Amino acid sequence: MTAEQKAVKLLAAHIRKLRGERGLSQERLAELAQMHRMYLGGIETARRNPSFKNLFRLARALGVSLAELFETVR
């Protein structure tokens, strides 16, 4: 696995963890982040490469900063 693939998987897992800690379904987080649930599912399974705009929306919907969103990715 490349460093890039590992980083994408770490980000996906962290987003799932944050969503779970907040008791949000994929559908509800997608609504809050103004994206389709299937797109969010792709992000959470590391199949999608989200744009900066979508990462910003996810961070805002989860109530964290962009830095916090990436805290597990090094």
PASEBA-1860 file (N, C-alpha, C; in nm, 3 decimals):
! residues 74
1> MTAEQKAV> 0.085/-0.118/0.000/0.000/0.000/0.000/0.090/0.124/0.000 ~ 0.058/0.219/-0.087/0.137/0.341/-0.094/0.102/0.434/0.022 ~ 0.188/0.531/0.045/0.161/0.630/0.149/0.032/0.705/0.120 ~ 0.007/0.734/-0.007/-0.115/0.804/-0.045/-0.239/0.720/-0.014 ~ -0.236/0.592/-0.048/-0.349/0.503/-0.020/-0.372/0.492/0.130 ~ -0.264/0.483/0.206/-0.277/0.475/0.351/-0.341/0.601/0.407 ~ -0.300/0.717/0.357/-0.355/0.844/0.404/-0.504/0.853/0.375 ~ -0.544/0.809/0.255/-0.686/0.812/0.218/-0.766/0.720/0.310
9> KLLAAHIR> -0.714/0.604/0.339/-0.783/0.510/0.429/-0.792/0.565/0.572 ~ -0.685/0.630/0.618/-0.688/0.690/0.752/-0.791/0.802/0.760 ~ -0.797/0.886/0.656/-0.897/0.993/0.653/-1.037/0.936/0.653 ~ -1.061/0.833/0.571/-1.193/0.770/0.565/-1.234/0.716/0.701 ~ -1.143/0.647/0.767/-1.173/0.590/0.899/-1.200/0.700/1.002 ~ -1.126/0.809/0.993/-1.144/0.918/1.089/-1.280/0.986/1.069 ~ -1.320/1.004/0.945/-1.452/1.063/0.919/-1.562/0.972/0.972 ~ -1.550/0.840/0.949/-1.649/0.745/1.003/-1.653/0.753/1.155
17> KLRGERGL> -1.534/0.760/1.218/-1.526/0.767/1.364/-1.594/0.893/1.416 ~ -1.564/1.007/1.357/-1.624/1.133/1.400/-1.776/1.129/1.383 ~ -1.822/1.074/1.272/-1.966/1.063/1.248/-2.030/0.976/1.355 ~ -1.967/0.863/1.386/-2.020/0.773/1.487/-2.023/0.836/1.625 ~ -1.919/0.909/1.660/-1.913/0.977/1.790/-2.026/1.078/1.806 ~ -2.071/1.132/1.695/-2.178/1.233/1.700/-2.316/1.172/1.681 ~ -2.321/1.041/1.664/-2.449/0.972/1.648/-2.520/1.007/1.519 ~ -2.444/1.038/1.416/-2.504/1.075/1.288/-2.506/0.957/1.192
25> SQERLAEL> -2.614/0.943/1.120/-2.619/0.846/1.012/-2.545/0.906/0.892 ~ -2.510/0.822/0.796/-2.451/0.875/0.673/-2.547/0.972/0.606 ~ -2.673/0.936/0.606/-2.772/1.022/0.542/-2.777/1.160/0.607 ~ -2.778/1.164/0.741/-2.786/1.293/0.810/-2.659/1.375/0.790 ~ -2.542/1.312/0.799/-2.419/1.386/0.777/-2.413/1.438/0.634 ~ -2.455/1.358/0.539/-2.458/1.403/0.400/-2.548/1.525/0.383 ~ -2.663/1.523/0.448/-2.753/1.639/0.444/-2.683/1.762/0.501 ~ -2.623/1.747/0.618/-2.556/1.860/0.683/-2.440/1.913/0.599
33> AQMHRMYL> -2.372/1.824/0.528/-2.257/1.862/0.447/-2.296/1.896/0.303 ~ -2.423/1.891/0.273/-2.475/1.925/0.141/-2.413/1.838/0.031 ~ -2.417/1.707/0.053/-2.369/1.615/-0.048/-2.459/1.492/-0.050 ~ -2.449/1.414/-0.154/-2.529/1.292/-0.166/-2.475/1.185/-0.072 ~ -2.563/1.106/-0.015/-2.521/1.002/0.078/-2.426/0.901/0.012 ~ -2.450/0.870/-0.113/-2.363/0.774/-0.183/-2.221/0.831/-0.198 ~ -2.210/0.961/-0.218/-2.079/1.025/-0.230/-2.007/1.017/-0.095 ~ -2.079/1.046/0.013/-2.021/1.033/0.147/-1.979/0.890/0.173
41> GGIETARR> -2.060/0.795/0.133/-2.024/0.654/0.149/-1.894/0.621/0.077 ~ -1.876/0.679/-0.041/-1.752/0.660/-0.115/-1.632/0.720/-0.044 ~ -1.652/0.833/0.019/-1.544/0.896/0.098/-1.509/0.807/0.217 ~ -1.611/0.759/0.287/-1.590/0.678/0.407/-1.530/0.540/0.379 ~ -1.539/0.496/0.255/-1.480/0.367/0.219/-1.353/0.385/0.135 ~ -1.305/0.507/0.128/-1.182/0.543/0.057/-1.189/0.514/-0.093 ~ -1.309/0.515/-0.148/-1.325/0.497/-0.293/-1.336/0.629/-0.366 ~ -1.363/0.737/-0.294/-1.376/0.871/-0.352/-1.264/0.960/-0.302
49> NPSFKNLF> -1.223/1.051/-0.387/-1.123/1.149/-0.351/-1.194/1.284/-0.341 ~ -1.232/1.325/-0.220/-1.314/1.445/-0.205/-1.236/1.573/-0.237 ~ -1.307/1.670/-0.288/-1.247/1.801/-0.315/-1.229/1.876/-0.183 ~ -1.151/1.980/-0.188/-1.131/2.065/-0.070/-1.265/2.119/-0.021 ~ -1.349/2.161/-0.116/-1.480/2.215/-0.080/-1.561/2.112/-0.001 ~ -1.559/1.987/-0.045/-1.636/1.884/0.026/-1.573/1.849/0.160 ~ -1.442/1.852/0.169/-1.376/1.830/0.299/-1.411/1.943/0.396 ~ -1.415/2.064/0.346/-1.453/2.179/0.429/-1.597/2.161/0.479
57> RLARALGV> -1.687/2.121/0.390/-1.827/2.099/0.429/-1.839/1.988/0.534 ~ -1.763/1.881/0.515/-1.766/1.771/0.613/-1.715/1.817/0.748 ~ -1.604/1.889/0.749/-1.550/1.938/0.876/-1.652/2.026/0.947 ~ -1.713/2.118/0.874/-1.813/2.207/0.933/-1.931/2.127/0.987 ~ -1.979/2.029/0.909/-2.095/1.948/0.950/-2.062/1.864/1.074 ~ -1.936/1.823/1.086/-1.893/1.743/1.202/-1.853/1.829/1.321 ~ -1.845/1.960/1.300/-1.810/2.051/1.409/-1.662/2.049/1.444 ~ -1.578/2.024/1.344/-1.433/2.023/1.366/-1.366/2.114/1.264
65> SLAELFET> -1.242/2.150/1.291/-1.164/2.227/1.195/-1.110/2.132/1.089 ~ -1.062/2.191/0.979/-0.999/2.108/0.877/-0.877/2.035/0.935 ~ -0.803/2.104/1.019/-0.685/2.042/1.082/-0.726/1.920/1.165 ~ -0.835/1.931/1.239/-0.884/1.819/1.319/-0.931/1.703/1.229 ~ -0.988/1.738/1.114/-1.035/1.635/1.022/-0.917/1.549/0.976 ~ -0.801/1.612/0.960/-0.683/1.543/0.911/-0.588/1.498/1.021 ~ -0.628/1.508/1.146/-0.534/1.483/1.256/-0.474/1.343/1.256 ~ -0.539/1.245/1.199/-0.482/1.109/1.197/-0.399/1.082/1.072
73> VR> -0.403/1.176/0.978/-0.330/1.158/0.852/-0.197/1.231/0.863 ~ -0.088/1.157/0.855/0.045/1.220/0.865/0.132/1.178/0.750
END
